[in-house]
Amino acid sequence: MLPTLLRLALPNVLVMLAQSATGLVETAFVGRLGTDALAGMSLVFPGVMLMQMIGAGAMGGGISSAIARALGAGRRTDADALVLHALVINGVLGLLFTAIGLRLGPAFYRALGGDAGALAAAKQYSDVVFGGAILMWVMNALASCIRGTGNMLVPALVICGGAVLLVPLSPVLIFGFGPIPAFGVAGGGIAVLLYYAAAAIIFAAYLRSPRSAVTLVIARLHLRALWDILRIGLVAALVSVQTQIIVSVATALVGRFGTPAIAGYGIGARLEYLLIPLVFGFGAPLVAMVGTNIGAGQRDRALQVAWIGALLSFAMTEIIGVAAALFPDLWLRVFAHDPAVLDTGRTYLHLVGPAYGFFGLGTAIYFASQGAGRMRWPLIAAVLRTVFAAIGGYAALRWTGEIAPIFLALAAGLLVLGITNAVALARGAWFGNPRRN
């Protein structure tokens, strides 16, 4: 199982890193526009990541899980029909996020502490990204269908190819080149939307080809098929929403210390968000492998796959977190040189970085639980994390008036997330107490 998991995860890890690199490249170039532009992007970032987490991780996991379980049980016709159902679900959600982002975005960014130049930059970036949000949702639906078959290579090739194109495209659209005007902070968003559109077209063509294990076909919509995706995706989406609540509350609390503090926390949190696609590199194969084994009635193998993935994710993210805590400037100075921005970023990484391993542990079990169709305890763990991180951070600020206790509360939330999920899985959260089996 370990060689199989690694074989499936390696291209997926590479693709997730490439996808994250596009956001980092965009941030690095936007940072050259000044602190206001960087802070503006940080204000929009929680909403953008919420879309990514729900589209690729939550609903994406529900889509992959449903297709993997159908294929594992030998129901190819049902698996084919699920592709169209996935597109319908993500398409509706994409339009919903567009409406919410365009209508409520400015008020949300103002509530997080954005004002003047930072607020103007946030609105420019937000209007572009949320205006074309459906492209991201459609792309993630199609990619999740392919991953549900156990094929991680095709999404990897397409997304890595897009990342290579975005490296020159982003600065061209941000700063302008020849006849192409400078779009400023909005230019990065335009480049990403172009990438989403191209990737969606390629994925759709692949799913219509004979090489795909499932086929995009026109079929009647059935509530049973929709629910097979939504019963996992909706619960997983609640987990994603709570993650964004934590980031939004933390951003608002940090905003009490000024725009440089928002920018510094935003840069530091970028590294934490980089862990999400990194763990997703193992998470997507976990969904497919666990779902296929559950569909085939192989419960013990499903549990073994989950623990292997969880321990690998813990080791990988803990190494990154400790390195960031020891050498924060290697990360921070890629994006900023303002002393106030760097001070906040250093404090965040010193205090939160060592807890990253528990984030990897809990998130890997969350993905495995999607494959098993058992999402109760991941949701409970997310609620507990919110209590410790968001409510604890607010209380810490009220008691101390300092920024460091806010970050300590965030670290405590990560510890609770990982430990709760691990203990629940060990005590039989999927199939009952293993000692009784």
C-alpha positions in Angstrom: 0.0 0.0 0.0 2.8 2.4 0.8 4.4 2.2 -2.7 0.9 2.6 -4.3 0.2 5.6 -2.2 3.5 7.2 -3.0 3.2 6.4 -6.7 -0.2 8.2 -6.8 0.8 11.0 -4.4 4.0 12.0 -6.1 2.5 13.6 -9.2 -0.3 15.0 -7.1 2.1 16.6 -4.6 4.0 18.1 -7.6 0.9 19.5 -9.1 -0.4 21.0 -5.9 3.0 22.6 -5.3 2.9 24.0 -8.8 -0.6 25.3 -8.3 0.5 27.0 -5.0 3.6 28.3 -6.7 1.4 30.3 -9.1 -0.2 32.1 -6.1 3.2 32.7 -4.6 4.5 34.1 -7.8 1.5 36.4 -8.0 2.0 37.5 -4.4 5.7 38.2 -5.0 4.9 40.4 -8.0 2.1 42.2 -6.3 4.4 42.9 -3.3 6.4 45.1 -5.7 3.4 47.4 -6.0 3.7 48.3 -2.3 2.3 47.5 1.2 -1.3 48.5 0.3 -1.4 46.2 -2.6 0.0 43.3 -0.5 -2.4 44.0 2.3 -5.3 44.2 -0.1 -4.5 40.8 -1.5 -4.2 39.5 2.0 -7.8 40.7 2.7 -9.2 38.9 -0.3 -7.1 35.7 0.3 -9.4 34.0 2.9 -12.3 34.2 0.5 -10.3 32.9 -2.4 -8.9 30.1 -0.4 -12.4 29.2 0.8 -13.4 28.7 -2.8 -10.3 26.6 -3.4 -10.8 24.5 -0.3 -14.5 23.8 -1.0 -14.1 23.4 -4.8 -11.1 21.2 -4.8 -11.0 19.8 -1.2 -14.6 19.6 0.1 -16.8 19.1 -3.0 -13.8 17.8 -4.9 -13.4 15.1 -2.2 -17.1 14.3 -2.3 -16.9 13.9 -6.1 -13.7 11.7 -6.0 -15.1 9.6 -3.2 -18.4 8.9 -5.0 -16.7 8.0 -8.2 -14.1 5.8 -6.5 -16.8 3.9 -4.5 -18.8 3.4 -7.6 -15.9 2.1 -9.6 -14.8 -0.1 -6.6 -18.2 -1.7 -6.5 -18.2 -2.2 -10.3 -20.9 0.4 -11.1 -19.3 2.0 -14.2 -22.6 3.5 -15.5 -23.2 5.3 -12.2 -19.6 6.6 -12.2 -20.1 8.1 -15.6 -23.3 9.8 -14.6 -21.6 11.3 -11.5 -19.4 13.5 -13.8 -22.3 15.6 -15.0 -23.7 15.7 -11.5 -20.4 17.0 -10.3 -20.4 19.8 -12.9 -23.9 20.9 -12.0 -23.1 21.1 -8.2 -19.8 23.0 -8.7 -21.3 25.2 -11.4 -24.1 26.3 -9.1 -21.7 26.9 -6.2 -19.4 28.9 -8.5 -22.3 31.3 -9.4 -23.3 31.6 -5.8 -19.7 32.6 -4.8 -19.6 35.1 -7.6 -22.8 36.8 -6.3 -21.6 36.8 -2.7 -18.1 38.0 -3.5 -19.2 40.9 -5.7 -22.0 42.0 -3.4 -20.5 41.6 0.1 -16.8 41.6 -0.6 -16.1 45.3 0.1 -18.0 45.3 3.4 -16.1 42.1 4.5 -12.7 43.5 3.7 -13.6 46.7 5.6 -14.6 44.6 8.6 -11.2 42.8 8.5 -9.5 46.2 8.9 -9.0 47.3 5.4 -9.1 51.0 4.6 -7.9 53.6 2.1 -5.3 52.1 -0.4 -5.5 48.5 1.0 -9.3 48.5 0.6 -9.2 49.8 -2.9 -6.6 47.2 -3.9 -8.7 44.5 -2.3 -11.8 45.5 -4.3 -9.8 45.5 -7.6 -8.5 42.0 -7.0 -11.7 40.7 -5.6 -13.9 41.9 -8.6 -11.7 40.0 -11.0 -11.3 36.7 -9.1 -14.9 36.4 -7.9 -16.3 37.7 -11.2 -14.8 34.6 -13.0 -15.1 32.2 -10.1 -17.2 29.7 -12.0 -14.1 28.8 -14.1 -12.3 27.6 -11.0 -15.2 25.6 -9.8 -15.7 23.8 -13.2 -12.0 23.1 -13.4 -11.9 21.6 -9.9 -15.0 19.4 -10.6 -13.5 17.9 -13.7 -10.1 17.4 -12.1 -11.8 15.7 -9.1 -13.6 13.3 -11.4 -10.3 12.2 -13.0 -8.7 11.9 -9.5 -11.6 9.7 -8.4 -10.5 7.1 -10.9 -7.0 7.0 -9.4 -5.5 8.9 -12.2 -3.3 11.7 -10.7 -1.0 12.1 -13.7 -3.3 13.9 -16.1 -4.3 16.7 -13.5 -0.6 16.9 -12.6 0.5 17.5 -16.2 -2.2 20.1 -17.0 -1.8 22.1 -13.8 2.0 22.0 -13.9 1.9 23.2 -17.5 -0.4 26.0 -16.5 1.9 27.0 -13.7 4.8 27.3 -16.2 2.7 29.7 -18.3 1.6 31.8 -15.4 5.1 32.7 -14.3 5.6 35.1 -17.3 1.9 35.9 -17.7 1.3 37.3 -14.3 4.0 40.0 -14.4 3.0 41.0 -17.9 -0.6 41.6 -16.8 0.3 43.2 -13.5 3.0 45.6 -14.9 2.1 45.7 -18.6 4.3 44.9 -21.6 4.3 46.5 -25.0 0.7 47.0 -26.1 -0.6 45.1 -23.0 -1.7 47.7 -20.4 -0.7 47.4 -16.7 -3.7 46.1 -14.8 -2.0 46.4 -11.4 -3.2 44.1 -8.6 -6.1 42.9 -10.8 -3.6 41.5 -13.4 -2.7 38.5 -11.3 -6.3 37.6 -11.0 -6.8 37.9 -14.7 -3.9 35.5 -15.4 -5.2 32.9 -13.0 -8.7 33.0 -14.6 -7.2 32.4 -18.0 -5.3 29.4 -16.6 -8.5 28.0 -15.1 -10.4 28.3 -18.4 -7.7 26.5 -20.4 -7.4 23.7 -17.8 -11.1 23.2 -17.7 -11.2 22.8 -21.5 -8.4 20.2 -21.5 -10.0 18.2 -18.6 -13.4 18.1 -20.4 -11.7 16.9 -23.6 -9.9 14.1 -21.7 -13.1 13.0 -20.0 -14.7 12.6 -23.4 -11.8 10.5 -24.7 -11.6 6.7 -24.6 -8.5 7.0 -22.3 -10.6 8.1 -19.3 -11.9 5.5 -16.8 -15.1 7.6 -16.6 -16.8 9.5 -19.4 -18.5 12.8 -19.4 -22.0 12.0 -20.8 -25.3 13.7 -20.9 -27.6 12.0 -18.4 -30.7 12.7 -16.4 -30.1 14.2 -13.0 -31.0 12.0 -10.0 -31.3 13.1 -6.4 -29.5 9.9 -5.3 -26.4 10.8 -7.3 -26.4 14.4 -6.2 -26.8 13.3 -2.6 -23.9 10.8 -3.0 -21.6 13.7 -3.6 -23.3 16.3 -1.4 -23.6 14.2 1.8 -19.8 14.2 1.9 -19.1 17.5 0.2 -21.4 19.6 2.4 -20.0 18.3 5.7 -16.4 18.8 4.3 -17.5 22.3 3.2 -18.5 23.1 6.8 -14.9 22.2 7.8 -13.5 24.5 5.1 -15.8 27.3 6.2 -14.6 27.0 9.8 -11.0 27.1 8.6 -11.8 30.4 6.9 -13.6 31.7 9.9 -10.4 31.2 11.9 -8.3 33.0 9.2 -10.9 35.9 8.9 -11.1 36.3 12.7 -7.3 36.2 13.0 -7.0 38.8 10.2 -9.5 41.0 11.9 -7.7 40.7 15.3 -4.3 41.3 13.7 -5.8 44.3 11.9 -6.0 46.1 15.2 -2.2 46.5 14.9 -2.3 48.2 11.5 -1.9 47.5 7.8 1.7 46.3 8.1 0.5 43.7 10.6 -2.2 42.5 8.2 0.4 42.1 5.5 2.9 40.3 7.8 0.2 37.8 9.0 -1.0 37.3 5.5 2.5 36.4 4.3 3.0 34.0 7.2 -0.4 32.4 6.7 0.5 31.9 3.1 2.9 29.2 4.2 0.2 27.5 6.2 -2.1 27.6 3.2 0.7 26.1 1.1 0.4 23.1 3.4 -3.2 22.5 2.3 -2.3 21.7 -1.4 0.8 19.8 -0.2 -1.3 17.6 2.1 -3.9 17.5 -0.7 -1.2 15.8 -2.8 -1.6 12.8 -0.4 -5.3 13.6 0.3 -6.6 13.0 -3.2 -5.0 9.5 -3.5 -6.3 8.8 0.0 -9.8 9.6 -1.1 -9.5 7.4 -4.1 -7.7 4.5 -2.4 -9.9 4.5 0.8 -13.1 4.9 -1.3 -12.2 2.1 -3.7 -11.4 -0.3 -0.8 -14.6 0.7 1.0 -16.6 0.0 -2.2 -14.9 -3.4 -2.5 -15.5 -4.2 1.2 -11.9 -4.1 2.3 -12.2 -2.2 5.6 -8.8 -3.1 7.1 -7.0 -2.1 4.0 -8.8 1.2 4.0 -7.8 1.9 7.6 -4.1 1.0 6.9 -4.1 3.4 3.9 -5.5 6.2 6.1 -2.8 5.8 8.8 0.1 5.6 6.3 -1.1 8.8 4.6 -1.7 10.5 8.0 1.8 9.7 9.3 3.5 10.7 6.1 1.6 14.0 6.1 2.5 14.7 9.7 6.2 14.2 9.0 6.2 16.3 5.9 4.4 19.3 7.3 6.2 19.2 10.7 9.6 19.5 8.9 8.3 22.5 7.0 6.9 24.1 10.1 10.0 23.7 12.2 12.2 25.0 9.4 10.0 28.1 9.0 10.1 28.7 12.8 13.9 28.5 12.8 14.5 30.5 9.5 11.5 32.7 9.0 13.2 35.2 6.8 13.9 32.7 4.1 10.1 32.8 3.5 9.1 36.3 4.5 11.7 38.2 2.5 10.5 36.7 -0.7 7.4 38.9 -0.4 8.3 42.0 1.7 11.1 44.0 3.3 9.1 46.4 5.5 10.5 45.9 9.1 7.0 46.1 10.6 5.7 43.5 8.1 8.6 41.2 8.8 8.3 41.4 12.6 4.7 40.2 12.5 5.5 37.4 10.1 8.4 36.3 12.2 6.2 36.2 15.4 3.6 34.1 13.5 6.1 31.6 12.2 8.0 31.3 15.5 4.8 30.4 17.4 2.6 28.6 14.8 5.2 26.8 12.6 6.0 24.0 15.1 2.3 23.0 15.2 2.1 22.5 11.4 2.6 18.8 11.7 -0.7 18.4 13.6 -2.4 20.3 10.8 -1.0 17.8 8.3 -2.1 14.9 10.5 -5.6 16.1 11.0 -6.1 17.2 7.3 -4.9 13.8 6.0 -7.4 12.0 8.2 -10.0 14.4 7.0 -9.4 13.4 3.4 -9.3 9.7 4.2 -12.6 10.2 6.0 -14.1 11.6 2.8 -13.1 8.5 1.0 -14.8 6.4 3.8 -17.9 8.6 3.8 -17.5 9.2 7.5 -17.2 12.9 8.2 -18.6 13.3 11.7 -15.4 13.5 13.6 -13.5 15.7 11.2 -16.4 18.2 11.6 -16.2 17.9 15.4 -12.4 18.4 15.2 -12.9 21.5 13.1 -15.4 23.0 15.5 -13.0 22.4 18.4 -10.2 24.1 16.4 -12.4 27.1 15.8 -13.2 27.4 19.5 -9.5 27.3 20.5 -8.2 29.4 17.6 -10.9 32.1 17.0 -12.5 32.4 20.4 -9.2 31.8 22.2 -7.5 34.4 20.0 -10.1 37.0 20.7 -9.9 36.3 24.5 -6.1 36.5 24.3 -6.2 39.9 22.7 -8.7 41.2 25.2 -6.6 40.0 28.2 -3.1 41.0 26.9 -3.5 43.5 24.1 -0.6 41.9 22.3 -0.3 40.1 19.0 1.7 37.0 20.1 -1.1 35.4 22.2 -3.3 35.5 19.1 -0.8 33.3 17.3 -0.5 31.0 20.3 -4.2 30.4 20.1 -3.9 29.6 16.4 -1.2 27.0 17.3 -3.4 25.5 19.9 -6.2 25.1 17.4 -3.9 23.1 15.1 -2.9 20.8 17.9 -6.5 20.1 18.7 -7.4 19.4 15.1 -4.7 16.8 14.6 -5.1 15.1 18.0 -8.9 14.9 17.8 -8.9 13.3 14.4 -6.2 10.8 15.2 -7.8 9.7 18.5 -11.2 9.4 16.8 -9.8 7.2 14.0 -7.9 5.0 16.4 -11.0 4.5 18.5 -13.1 3.3 15.6 -14.8 6.4 14.2 -15.3 4.7 10.8 -16.4 1.1 11.7 -16.7 1.0 15.5 -14.1 0.1 18.1 -11.6 -2.1 16.3 -11.2 -4.2 19.4 -14.7 -5.4 19.0 -14.3 -6.4 15.3 
